[in-house]
């Protein structure tokens, strides 16, 4: 029915097919990832196409192929947007790379939101209670512009956010305080440096030993 572009933590644009809801293994699916523009072009997926969908690994819905015999005259080819759908920054696609990225960095609401969520995730700084809805509120209300702003939050402003209150705010601030006691490896991973996953973060931590040496 439609193909939209979602922006991730690193600015990568992922084309997502919006489907007429279909049941797969008892689960209703209405979205399917198309990974990147190379995948869209290779499979020649167009808006208004009939497609075969599966759940990869019985989890992630993806388009297997287009049923070209059912292709109608009203199909529309997908074009990579020139500007980010979240912040209108220029879209960059380096030669030889399949991934197109928003150039906005943390001024892009999507990149900021997912960067904070990654930073606070269990395998990173493990800030309990800092979920997607709360992060959206913090960024939308301009309380957080970067992950380090989490450590300078105004208690009164946070406690007045919808569905927060004093008790929830106290729990959040305690969890943020507790996150300061983490390993170097987890901190490096939390920074969300491109190509630095948990394994690489562990290796870097073992090599440098101390954050002051990085």
C-alpha positions as CSV (number, residue, x, y, z in Angstrom):
1,X,0.0,0.0,0.0
2,X,2.9,2.3,0.8
3,X,6.6,2.4,1.3
4,X,8.0,4.7,4.0
5,X,11.5,5.3,5.2
6,X,12.4,4.9,8.9
7,X,15.5,6.6,10.3
8,X,17.6,4.6,12.8
9,X,20.2,5.4,15.4
10,X,23.1,5.8,13.0
11,X,21.0,7.8,10.5
12,X,20.5,4.8,8.3
13,X,17.3,4.9,6.2
14,X,15.3,1.7,6.1
15,X,12.5,1.3,3.5
16,X,9.5,-0.3,5.1
17,X,6.5,-1.7,3.2
18,X,3.1,-0.9,4.7
19,X,1.0,-3.9,3.8
20,X,-2.7,-4.8,3.7
21,X,-2.8,-6.8,7.0
22,X,-2.1,-10.5,6.5
23,X,-1.9,-13.4,9.0
24,X,1.3,-15.3,9.1
25,X,1.6,-18.2,11.6
26,X,-1.1,-16.7,13.7
27,X,0.4,-13.2,13.7
28,X,-1.1,-10.2,11.9
29,X,1.5,-8.5,9.8
30,X,1.1,-5.0,8.3
31,X,4.8,-3.9,8.0
32,X,7.7,-5.6,6.3
33,X,11.3,-4.5,6.1
34,X,13.0,-3.9,2.8
35,X,16.4,-3.4,4.4
36,X,17.9,-0.9,1.9
37,X,17.4,0.6,-1.6
38,X,19.6,-2.2,-3.2
39,X,17.1,-4.7,-1.9
40,X,14.2,-2.7,-3.2
41,X,15.8,-2.4,-6.7
42,X,16.9,-6.0,-6.7
43,X,13.4,-7.3,-5.9
44,X,11.7,-4.5,-8.0
45,X,9.2,-3.8,-5.2
46,X,6.7,-1.1,-6.1
47,X,3.7,0.5,-4.3
48,X,0.5,-1.3,-5.1
49,X,2.3,-4.6,-5.9
50,X,1.2,-8.0,-4.8
51,X,4.0,-9.6,-2.8
52,X,4.9,-12.8,-0.9
53,X,5.7,-12.1,2.7
54,X,7.4,-14.3,5.3
55,X,8.6,-13.9,8.9
56,X,12.4,-14.3,8.7
57,X,13.4,-16.6,11.6
58,X,9.7,-16.7,12.5
59,X,10.1,-13.1,13.8
60,X,10.9,-10.3,11.4
61,X,8.4,-9.9,8.5
62,X,10.1,-9.4,5.1
63,X,9.1,-9.4,1.4
64,X,10.3,-12.5,-0.4
65,X,9.4,-11.5,-3.9
66,X,6.9,-9.6,-6.1
67,X,4.1,-11.6,-7.8
68,X,4.7,-9.9,-11.2
69,X,1.8,-11.7,-12.8
70,X,-0.5,-9.7,-10.6
71,X,1.2,-6.4,-11.3
72,X,-1.2,-3.6,-12.2
73,X,-0.7,-0.4,-14.2
74,X,-1.0,1.8,-11.1
75,X,2.2,0.6,-9.4
76,X,4.8,3.2,-8.4
77,X,8.5,2.8,-8.2
78,X,10.2,3.8,-5.0
79,X,12.7,6.6,-4.9
80,X,15.2,7.4,-2.2
81,X,14.2,10.7,-0.6
82,X,16.7,13.6,-0.9
83,X,15.8,14.9,2.5
84,X,15.4,13.1,5.9
85,X,11.7,12.4,6.6
86,X,12.4,13.3,10.3
87,X,14.5,16.5,10.2
88,X,14.8,17.4,6.5
89,X,18.6,17.1,6.5
90,X,20.4,16.0,3.4
91,X,20.4,12.2,2.7
92,X,23.9,10.9,1.9
93,X,24.6,7.6,0.1
94,X,28.4,7.0,-0.2
95,X,29.6,5.2,-3.3
96,X,29.8,1.5,-2.8
97,X,27.5,1.5,0.2
98,X,24.0,0.1,0.2
99,X,22.9,2.2,3.1
100,X,21.7,5.8,2.8
101,X,21.9,8.0,5.8
102,X,20.6,11.2,7.2
103,X,23.4,13.7,7.6
104,X,21.6,15.5,10.5
105,X,23.3,13.7,13.4
106,X,21.7,14.3,16.8
107,X,19.6,17.2,15.5
108,X,17.5,14.5,13.9
109,X,14.8,13.5,16.4
110,X,15.0,9.8,15.3
111,X,18.7,9.6,15.7
112,X,18.6,11.3,19.0
113,X,15.8,9.1,20.4
114,X,17.5,5.9,19.3
115,X,20.9,7.0,20.5
116,X,19.5,7.7,24.0
117,X,17.6,4.4,24.0
118,X,20.8,2.5,23.0
119,X,22.8,4.3,25.7
120,X,20.2,3.4,28.3
121,X,19.7,-0.2,27.2
122,X,20.4,-3.2,29.4
123,X,23.7,-4.2,27.8
124,X,24.9,-0.6,27.9
125,X,24.3,1.8,30.8
126,X,21.2,-0.2,32.0
127,X,19.1,2.8,33.0
128,X,15.9,1.1,34.2
129,X,12.7,2.8,33.4
130,X,14.0,4.9,30.5
131,X,11.8,3.5,27.7
132,X,10.8,4.8,24.3
133,X,7.8,6.8,25.4
134,X,9.8,8.6,28.1
135,X,12.7,9.3,25.8
136,X,10.3,10.8,23.3
137,X,9.0,13.1,26.0
138,X,12.4,14.1,27.2
139,X,13.6,14.9,23.7
140,X,10.3,16.5,22.6
141,X,10.3,18.8,25.6
142,X,14.0,19.7,24.9
143,X,15.2,18.3,28.2
144,X,17.7,16.0,26.4
145,X,19.8,17.0,23.3
146,X,22.6,14.4,23.9
147,X,23.1,11.3,26.0
148,X,25.1,13.2,28.6
149,X,22.1,15.5,29.3
150,X,20.6,12.5,31.2
151,X,23.1,13.3,34.0
152,X,22.0,16.9,34.2
153,X,18.2,16.5,34.1
154,X,16.0,18.9,36.1
155,X,14.0,16.8,38.6
156,X,11.1,19.2,38.8
157,X,10.7,19.3,35.0
158,X,10.9,15.5,34.7
159,X,8.4,14.9,37.5
160,X,5.9,17.1,35.7
161,X,6.0,15.1,32.5
162,X,2.8,13.1,31.7
163,X,2.5,9.8,33.6
164,X,5.6,10.5,35.7
165,X,5.0,12.1,39.1
166,X,7.5,12.4,42.0
167,X,7.8,8.7,42.7
168,X,8.5,7.7,39.1
169,X,11.0,10.6,38.7
170,X,12.8,9.5,41.9
171,X,13.1,6.0,40.6
172,X,14.4,7.2,37.2
173,X,17.0,9.5,38.8
174,X,18.2,6.7,41.1
175,X,18.6,4.4,38.1
176,X,20.5,7.1,36.3
177,X,22.8,7.5,39.3
178,X,23.3,3.8,39.5
179,X,24.3,3.7,35.9
180,X,27.5,5.6,36.7
181,X,28.9,2.4,38.2
182,X,29.4,0.5,35.0
183,X,32.3,-1.3,33.3
184,X,34.4,0.5,30.7
185,X,33.3,-2.0,28.1
186,X,29.6,-1.3,28.6
187,X,30.3,2.5,28.5
188,X,32.1,2.2,25.2
189,X,29.3,0.1,23.8
190,X,26.7,2.6,25.1
191,X,28.3,5.4,23.1
192,X,26.9,3.8,19.9
193,X,30.0,4.3,17.8
194,X,29.4,2.9,14.4
195,X,30.9,-0.6,13.9
196,X,31.6,-0.9,17.6
197,X,29.4,-3.7,19.0
198,X,29.7,-5.4,22.4
199,X,32.6,-7.6,21.3
200,X,34.7,-4.8,19.9
201,X,33.8,-2.7,23.0
202,X,35.2,-5.5,25.2
203,X,38.4,-5.6,23.2
204,X,38.9,-1.8,23.4
205,X,38.3,-1.9,27.1
206,X,40.8,-4.7,27.6
207,X,43.4,-2.8,25.5
208,X,43.0,0.7,27.1
209,X,42.1,-0.4,30.6
210,X,41.2,3.1,31.7
211,X,38.9,5.7,30.1
212,X,41.5,8.5,30.6
213,X,43.8,6.6,28.1
214,X,41.3,6.6,25.3
